[in-house]
Amino acid sequence: MTQKVRVRFAPSPTGMLHIGNVRTALITWLFAQANNGYLLLRIDDTDTERSKPEFEAAIYESLTWLGITWDELAHQSKRLDRYNEVIEQLKADGRLYACYETPEELSLKRKSQLSQGLPPIYDRGSLNLSADQKAKYQEQGRKPHWRFLMKDQPIIWQDLIRGEVRFEGRDISDPVLIREDGTPLYHLCSVIDDGDFGMTHIVRGEDHVSNTASHIQMFEAIGTTPPQFAHLPLISDAEGGKLSKRLGSLSIIQLRDEIGLEPLSISSLLSRLGTSDPIEAYSTYTPLIENFEFSKFGRGTPKFDQDELLRLNSKILHGLDFDHAKIRLAQIGLEDITEDFWNVVRPNLEKITDIREWWTVANGPVLPIVNDNDFAIKAIELMPPAPWTSETWKEWTSAIKTETGRKGKDLFMPLRQALTGMDHGPELGDLLPLIGPEKAKARLSKQAA
C-alpha cells in the first residue's frame, strides 16, 4: 500500500491572505483532495511581534469562504519545547555552530567577496573559534546566532514540477537557524514540523528552491526522510510584472467584500494558471479535483489577468440560483432582494456588488434624464394600467411608437434614461414591473423617485 498523501499549508498571521499565497493553499488542497489525502493548517506564529490574532482569524475566514478545508490545526508557538529539543541535538552533533559576527561585519564580508568576483557564501569564520575567543566576544556583550553546517555533497531531488533539481552543498551558505535572542527561524521550525507531522509532499513557490536544498540536509540531520517537493512558478500580472496592481494587491476578504467576487471565480482561475488545462468558470470543485495533476503545470511564469477573473466571475453569477445567491447577498447587506429581482438583473452582473446599482434603479431614488418633455408627457398619457407584467413594456412602447412615429433608439433610449437615469442595463421588459407605474410616472415627470 502506498503512503497516504499528507500536505500542509503554513501561513504566517502577519498579514492578510492574498492571491499568491492563496494559490499555494488551493493547489495544496486540490492535491490532497485528489488523492484522498490529509491537509494540516499550520500557523507559523513564532514572530511574536508581527503575529496578530486578527490576521489569524482572517486566515480561517478566507480559507473557509473559498471552500478550502483542513484536517488538523497546529501552531508553531506551541511547539517551542520540541524545537529546543532538536536544537540541542543538532548542537551536540556539530551541525549547529555559534557565530559572533555583527550584521555590519557580515555586510563587509559580502561586499569584499563580491568585489573579488566570489559568491557571497559565509566563510565559516566562527566555526573554529576557541573557547577563549568565544568568551571574549561574550564579554563584549555579543550574543551568538547559530548556523547550520552544510555538508559538501550533492543535493538532488525530483521536483514534481521542475524535474530533477541539483545543488552542491559547498555552494550554499550555511543558513542562520537561530537568532541572537535564541529564537529559532522559519527554516528549522518548518523542517521539524514537516518531519513530526509526517508530511509526504511540500507545495510552495519557486522562490523557495534554494531553501529546499538546505532543508533536505536539515531533514537528514534530524533523522527524517525528506518529503517530495513541488515548486510552483510565481505568478505575474498580465504584463509580466510584479503582481501588485488592482485586484492582485487586494486580500481575499477585500476581493469578497469590496470587489464582490465569488470564491469559485478565484479558484477557477488560480487552479488552472500555468497548467495545460483550459481556464473555465466552475460552479463546483469536483472537476478541478478530479482532473488535478502536477504534471500539467509548466515552469513558465503564469500571468494573472484580472479581466479574465472578472469574466469568470460574471459567468458564475449568471448561472447562480437564488438559493445560493441570497447567501452572498446577505453578506453584502442586501437581504431584501427577492428572487424575481435576482432573476431579472443577474445577466447584467459582473460582480455581485453591481446589484446595488440595479436595486437603486428599481427602488430609487433615481435622477431621471429627460431631454424631451413633450415625449415624456406623451409616454405618461399612454402608460398601461396596473398591474404591470413582463408584457407591459412591449404593449407600452408599441402604443408610443404608433402615436409618435418613433422607433429604435429614438424610442427606447429616452425611456430608459428617464426610467433608470442610465443608458444601459437589464431588459426593461423585465425591469419595468419592478419599478412600477408610480415611480415610472414620477421619473418621466422629471422627479427623482
C-alpha positions in Angstrom: 0.0 0.0 0.0 1.3 3.4 -0.9 1.7 6.0 1.8 -1.2 8.4 2.3 -0.7 11.9 1.0 -0.1 14.4 3.8 0.4 18.0 3.0 0.3 21.3 4.8 -0.4 25.0 4.2 1.6 27.2 6.6 0.7 30.9 6.6 2.1 33.4 9.0 -0.5 35.6 10.8 1.4 38.7 10.0 -0.9 40.0 7.2 -3.9 39.1 5.1 -4.0 36.3 2.6 -3.6 37.5 -1.0 -3.8 35.9 -4.4 -0.2 34.5 -4.3 -0.4 32.6 -1.0 -4.0 31.5 -1.6 -2.9 29.9 -4.8 -0.5 27.8 -2.9 -3.2 26.9 -0.4 -5.6 26.0 -3.2 -3.3 23.8 -5.1 -2.1 22.0 -2.0 -5.7 21.4 -1.0 -6.7 20.2 -4.5 -3.7 17.8 -4.5 -4.9 16.4 -1.1 -8.5 16.1 -2.3 -7.5 14.3 -5.5 -5.5 11.7 -3.5 -7.9 11.3 -0.5 -5.1 12.9 1.5 -4.7 14.9 4.7 -4.1 18.7 5.0 -2.6 20.3 8.0 -3.1 24.0 8.5 -0.1 25.2 10.4 0.0 28.7 11.7 3.7 29.9 11.6 3.4 32.3 14.5 6.9 32.3 16.0 7.3 36.0 15.1 5.5 37.3 18.2 5.9 41.0 17.3 4.2 40.8 13.9 1.8 37.9 14.5 -1.7 39.3 15.2 -5.0 37.5 16.3 -6.9 39.4 13.7 -4.7 38.2 10.9 -5.0 34.6 12.2 -8.8 35.0 12.2 -8.7 36.4 8.7 -6.8 33.3 7.5 -9.5 31.0 8.8 -12.2 33.2 7.3 -10.5 33.5 3.9 -9.9 29.7 3.5 -13.4 28.8 4.7 -15.0 31.3 2.3 -13.0 29.8 -0.5 -14.2 26.3 0.5 -10.7 25.1 1.5 -10.9 22.7 4.4 -8.3 21.2 6.7 -7.9 18.1 8.8 -5.8 19.5 11.6 -4.7 22.8 13.0 -1.3 23.4 14.6 0.6 26.5 15.9 4.3 26.8 15.9 4.2 29.0 19.0 3.0 25.9 21.0 6.0 23.7 19.8 8.9 25.7 21.2 9.9 22.9 23.6 10.2 20.5 20.6 12.3 22.9 18.6 14.7 23.4 21.6 15.0 19.6 21.9 16.1 19.3 18.3 18.3 22.3 18.5 20.3 20.7 21.4 20.6 17.5 19.4 22.0 19.4 16.4 24.4 21.3 18.6 25.6 18.0 20.1 26.1 16.6 16.6 28.1 19.6 15.5 25.6 20.6 12.8 24.8 23.9 14.6 27.6 26.3 15.5 27.7 29.6 17.2 28.7 32.8 15.2 29.5 36.2 16.6 29.8 38.5 13.6 27.7 41.6 13.7 25.4 42.5 10.8 27.9 45.2 9.8 30.8 42.7 9.8 28.8 40.3 7.7 27.9 43.0 5.2 31.6 44.0 4.8 32.5 40.3 4.2 29.8 40.0 1.5 31.0 43.2 -0.2 34.6 42.0 -0.2 33.6 38.7 -1.7 31.5 40.3 -4.4 34.3 42.8 -5.3 36.6 39.8 -5.9 34.0 38.1 -8.1 33.3 35.5 -5.5 29.9 34.2 -4.4 28.7 35.7 -1.1 28.9 32.5 0.9 29.6 32.6 4.6 33.3 31.9 5.2 32.7 29.9 8.4 35.0 32.3 10.3 33.3 31.4 13.5 33.4 27.6 13.1 36.8 27.2 14.6 36.7 29.8 17.4 38.4 28.8 20.6 36.7 28.9 23.9 38.8 31.9 24.8 37.7 33.8 21.7 34.1 33.0 22.3 34.4 34.1 25.9 36.0 37.4 24.7 33.1 38.1 22.4 30.6 37.4 25.1 32.5 39.8 27.5 32.0 42.4 24.8 28.2 41.8 25.0 27.9 39.8 21.8 25.3 37.1 21.7 25.8 34.4 19.1 23.5 33.5 16.3 23.7 29.8 15.2 24.3 28.5 11.7 23.6 25.1 10.2 26.7 23.4 8.8 26.1 22.3 5.3 27.9 19.1 4.1 30.0 19.2 0.9 27.9 16.8 -1.1 25.4 16.8 -3.9 21.8 17.6 -3.1 19.4 16.1 -5.7 15.6 15.8 -5.7 13.0 15.0 -8.3 10.7 18.0 -8.2 7.1 17.3 -9.2 7.1 20.4 -11.4 10.7 21.3 -12.2 12.0 17.7 -12.7 15.5 16.9 -11.4 17.0 19.7 -9.3 20.6 19.6 -8.3 22.7 21.7 -5.9 26.2 21.2 -4.4 26.4 21.7 -0.6 29.6 23.7 -0.9 27.8 26.3 -3.0 25.2 27.0 -0.3 26.0 29.4 2.5 25.4 27.9 6.0 22.0 29.2 6.9 21.3 31.0 10.1 18.7 29.0 12.1 18.7 30.7 15.5 18.7 34.4 16.1 20.8 36.3 18.7 17.8 36.3 21.1 17.7 32.5 20.9 14.5 32.2 18.9 14.6 29.6 16.0 14.0 30.8 12.5 11.4 29.5 10.0 13.7 27.1 8.2 14.4 24.9 11.2 10.9 25.1 12.7 9.3 24.2 9.4 11.6 21.2 8.8 11.0 19.9 12.3 7.2 20.3 11.9 7.2 18.6 8.4 9.0 15.7 9.9 7.0 15.4 13.0 3.7 15.6 11.2 4.7 13.1 8.6 4.4 15.4 5.5 4.8 13.4 2.3 4.8 16.4 -0.1 5.6 20.1 0.2 4.0 22.5 -2.2 5.4 26.1 -2.3 6.7 28.8 -4.6 9.8 28.5 -6.7 11.4 31.3 -4.6 12.0 28.5 -2.0 14.0 26.3 -4.3 17.4 27.2 -2.8 15.9 26.9 0.7 14.8 23.4 -0.1 18.4 22.4 -0.8 19.4 23.3 2.7 16.2 21.9 4.1 16.9 18.5 2.7 20.2 18.4 4.6 18.3 19.5 7.7 15.8 16.7 7.3 18.6 14.2 7.1 20.4 15.8 10.1 17.4 15.3 12.4 16.9 11.7 11.1 13.8 12.3 8.9 13.4 11.3 5.2 12.8 14.4 3.1 9.3 14.7 1.6 8.7 15.2 -2.1 8.6 18.8 -3.4 6.6 20.7 -5.9 7.8 24.3 -6.5 5.2 26.4 -8.3 6.3 29.2 -10.6 5.4 32.6 -9.2 2.6 34.4 -10.9 2.9 37.8 -12.5 0.4 40.4 -13.7 -1.0 40.4 -17.2 2.1 42.4 -18.5 4.6 40.1 -16.8 5.4 42.4 -14.0 5.1 42.1 -10.2 1.6 41.1 -9.1 0.6 44.3 -7.3 -1.9 46.3 -9.4 -5.6 46.5 -8.6 -7.1 43.1 -7.8 -3.8 41.3 -7.4 -2.8 43.5 -4.5 -6.0 43.0 -2.6 -6.6 40.5 0.2 -9.1 37.7 -0.3 -11.5 39.3 2.1 -11.3 42.6 0.1 -11.9 40.7 -3.1 -15.0 39.2 -1.5 -16.4 42.3 0.3 -15.1 45.3 -1.6 -15.0 44.0 -5.2 -17.8 41.4 -4.8 -16.1 38.3 -6.3 -17.3 34.8 -6.0 -15.0 32.2 -4.4 -15.1 29.8 -7.3 -14.1 32.6 -9.8 -10.9 33.0 -7.9 -10.4 29.2 -7.6 -11.3 28.6 -11.2 -8.5 30.9 -12.3 -5.8 30.1 -9.8 -6.2 26.4 -10.0 -5.5 26.4 -13.8 -2.9 29.2 -14.1 0.2 27.7 -15.6 -1.3 24.4 -16.5 -2.2 22.8 -19.8 -5.9 22.8 -18.9 -8.2 25.5 -20.2 -9.4 28.1 -17.8 -13.1 27.9 -17.4 -15.8 29.0 -14.9 -16.7 26.2 -12.5 -19.6 26.1 -10.1 -18.2 23.3 -8.0 -14.7 22.0 -7.1 -15.4 18.5 -8.4 -13.9 18.8 -11.9 -10.9 20.7 -10.5 -10.2 17.9 -8.1 -10.9 15.0 -10.5 -8.5 16.5 -13.1 -5.7 17.6 -10.8 -2.2 16.5 -11.7 1.1 18.2 -11.0 2.3 17.0 -14.4 0.1 19.6 -16.0 2.0 22.5 -14.5 4.7 24.1 -16.6 7.8 26.0 -15.5 6.9 29.3 -17.3 5.6 32.3 -15.4 1.8 32.3 -15.4 0.1 35.6 -15.8 -2.8 36.7 -13.6 -5.2 38.5 -15.8 -7.7 40.4 -13.7 -10.0 40.9 -16.7 -10.2 37.1 -17.1 -11.0 36.9 -13.4 -14.0 39.2 -13.8 -15.1 37.3 -16.9 -15.2 34.1 -14.9 -16.9 35.8 -12.1 -19.7 37.2 -14.3 -20.2 33.7 -15.9 -20.6 32.1 -12.4 -23.0 34.8 -11.3 -25.2 34.4 -14.4 -25.7 30.7 -13.5 -26.2 31.2 -9.8 -29.6 30.2 -8.5 -31.3 32.4 -5.9 -30.8 29.9 -3.0 -27.1 30.3 -3.3 -27.2 34.0 -4.3 -29.1 35.0 -1.2 -26.3 33.8 1.0 -23.9 36.2 -0.8 -26.5 39.0 -0.9 -26.8 38.8 2.9 -23.0 39.0 3.2 -23.1 42.4 1.5 -26.2 43.7 3.3 -28.8 43.1 0.7 -31.2 40.6 2.4 -34.3 42.4 1.0 -33.6 41.4 -2.6 -36.3 39.0 -3.9 -35.9 36.0 -6.2 -37.8 37.8 -9.0 -35.4 40.8 -8.8 -32.4 38.5 -8.8 -33.5 36.6 -11.9 -34.1 39.9 -13.7 -30.7 41.5 -13.1 -28.2 38.6 -12.8 -27.5 38.5 -16.6 -26.1 42.1 -16.2 -23.9 41.5 -13.2 -20.1 41.3 -13.4 -19.7 41.3 -9.6 -22.4 40.7 -7.0 -21.9 44.2 -5.7 -23.2 45.5 -9.0 -26.7 44.6 -7.9 -26.7 47.6 -5.5 -27.0 49.8 -8.6 -29.9 47.9 -10.0 -31.6 47.8 -6.6 -31.4 51.6 -6.6 -32.8 51.7 -10.2 -35.8 49.7 -9.2 -36.4 51.3 -5.8 -35.0 54.7 -6.1 -34.1 57.4 -5.7 -33.1 57.8 -9.4 -32.3 61.1 -11.1 -34.1 60.8 -14.4 -32.7 62.1 -17.7 -35.4 63.8 -19.6 -34.4 65.8 -22.7 -37.7 65.9 -24.5 -40.6 66.9 -22.2 -43.3 66.5 -24.9 -42.2 62.9 -25.5 -42.2 62.2 -21.7 -45.7 63.6 -21.3 -47.0 61.5 -24.2 -45.4 58.4 -22.7 -47.2 59.1 -19.4 -50.5 59.5 -21.2 -50.0 56.1 -23.0 -48.9 54.3 -19.8 -50.7 51.0 -19.5 -52.8 50.4 -16.3 -51.6 48.4 -13.4 -50.8 45.6 -12.6 -47.7 45.6 -14.8 -46.3 42.3 -16.2 -43.4 41.3 -18.4 -45.7 42.2 -21.4 -46.2 45.8 -20.3 -43.1 47.2 -21.9 -43.9 45.8 -25.3 -47.5 47.0 -25.0 -46.5 50.4 -23.9 -43.7 51.0 -26.5 -46.0 49.8 -29.3 -48.5 52.4 -28.3 -45.9 55.2 -28.1 -44.4 54.1 -31.5 -47.9 54.3 -33.1 -48.6 57.7 -31.5 -45.3 59.4 -32.1 -43.8 57.6 -35.1 -40.6 57.0 -33.1 -38.7 53.7 -33.3 -35.4 52.0 -32.4 -33.0 54.0 -30.4 -35.1 57.2 -30.7 -37.9 55.4 -28.9 -36.2 53.2 -26.4 -33.2 55.3 -25.2 -35.3 58.3 -23.9 -37.5 55.9 -22.0 -34.5 54.1 -20.5 -32.8 57.3 -19.5 -35.9 58.7 -17.8 -36.8 55.5 -16.0 -33.3 54.4 -14.9 -31.2 57.5 -15.2 -28.8 55.4 -17.3 -28.3 54.4 -20.9 -27.7 50.7 -20.3 -28.8 47.9 -18.1 -31.3 45.0 -17.8 -34.1 44.4 -20.2 -36.7 47.0 -19.4 -39.4 44.4 -20.2 -38.2 42.6 -17.0 -37.2 45.7 -15.0 -40.3 47.7 -15.6 -42.6 45.7 -13.3 -40.1 46.1 -10.5 -40.1 49.9 -11.0 -43.9 50.1 -11.1 -46.2 52.7 -12.5 -45.9 55.3 -9.7 -42.1 55.6 -9.9 -42.2 55.4 -13.7 -44.7 58.3 -13.9 -42.7 60.4 -11.4 -39.4 59.8 -13.3 -41.0 60.7 -16.6 -42.2 63.9 -14.9 -38.5 64.6 -14.1 -38.9 63.9 -10.4 -36.4 61.8 -8.5 -38.1 58.7 -7.3 
